Amino acid sequence: MSNVEKRTISLPAEHAAYLDKMVASGNYASASEVVRAGLRALRERDEAIEGWLRDEVGPAYDAMKADPAKGIAVDSVFAQLRAHHAAKLKGRG
């Protein structure tokens, strides 16, 4: 790591215990490695969400605004979900 900046952080006991457990397991050499891995995972998740919003949600919203007739009424969606759920529950019995 070429340019390291130091930070002081405070963690709830539950998070501190988890961090210590990760280091004790041998999967990470230090608390800093655990935090870096967590930040990388958070960045990946945020980038995935941003990509999904940009590439899927935005275009779907634009398409619905352009042609609202393509939409499905919320009552219809919930009726279909309830019927699907009821069928799943019935299949368990």
C-alpha positions in Angstrom: 0.0 0.0 0.0 1.8 3.1 -1.2 -0.2 5.9 0.5 -1.8 4.9 3.8 -3.8 7.4 5.8 -4.5 6.6 9.5 -7.9 6.9 11.0 -9.3 6.3 14.4 -12.7 4.7 14.5 -15.1 3.7 17.2 -17.1 0.4 16.9 -20.0 -1.1 18.8 -18.9 -4.1 20.9 -20.6 -6.5 18.4 -18.6 -5.1 15.5 -15.4 -5.0 17.4 -15.9 -8.6 18.5 -16.5 -9.7 14.9 -13.4 -7.8 13.7 -11.3 -9.6 16.4 -12.8 -12.9 15.4 -11.8 -12.4 11.7 -8.2 -11.6 12.7 -8.1 -14.5 15.2 -9.4 -16.9 12.4 -6.2 -16.2 10.5 -8.1 -15.0 7.4 -6.8 -11.5 8.0 -3.5 -10.4 9.4 -4.8 -7.2 11.1 -7.9 -5.2 11.9 -6.9 -2.9 9.1 -7.1 -5.7 6.6 -10.6 -6.5 7.8 -11.7 -2.9 7.5 -10.2 -2.6 4.0 -12.0 -5.8 2.9 -15.3 -4.5 4.3 -14.8 -1.2 2.5 -14.0 -3.0 -0.8 -17.2 -5.0 -0.4 -19.2 -1.9 0.4 -17.8 -0.1 -2.7 -18.6 -3.1 -4.9 -22.2 -3.2 -3.5 -22.7 0.5 -4.0 -21.3 0.3 -7.6 -23.6 -2.7 -8.3 -26.6 -0.7 -7.0 -25.7 2.3 -9.1 -25.2 0.2 -12.2 -28.6 -1.5 -11.6 -30.3 1.9 -11.1 -28.6 3.4 -14.2 -28.9 0.4 -16.5 -32.2 -1.2 -15.5 -34.4 1.0 -13.3 -33.8 4.2 -15.1 -34.7 2.8 -18.6 -37.7 1.0 -17.2 -39.0 4.2 -15.5 -38.4 6.1 -18.8 -40.3 3.4 -20.8 -43.2 3.5 -18.4 -43.4 7.3 -18.5 -43.3 7.2 -22.3 -46.1 4.6 -22.5 -48.0 4.1 -19.3 -50.2 1.5 -21.0 -47.4 -0.9 -20.5 -47.8 -0.8 -16.8 -49.7 -3.2 -14.6 -52.2 -1.9 -12.0 -50.9 -2.3 -8.5 -54.1 -4.1 -7.4 -53.5 -6.7 -10.2 -49.9 -7.2 -9.1 -50.9 -7.8 -5.5 -53.7 -10.1 -6.5 -51.2 -12.2 -8.5 -48.8 -12.2 -5.6 -51.4 -13.3 -3.2 -52.6 -16.1 -5.5 -49.0 -17.3 -6.0 -48.3 -17.2 -2.3 -51.6 -19.1 -1.5 -50.7 -21.8 -4.1 -47.3 -22.2 -2.5 -48.8 -22.5 0.9 -51.4 -25.0 -0.3 -48.6 -27.1 -1.9 -46.9 -27.5 1.5 -49.9 -29.1 3.1 
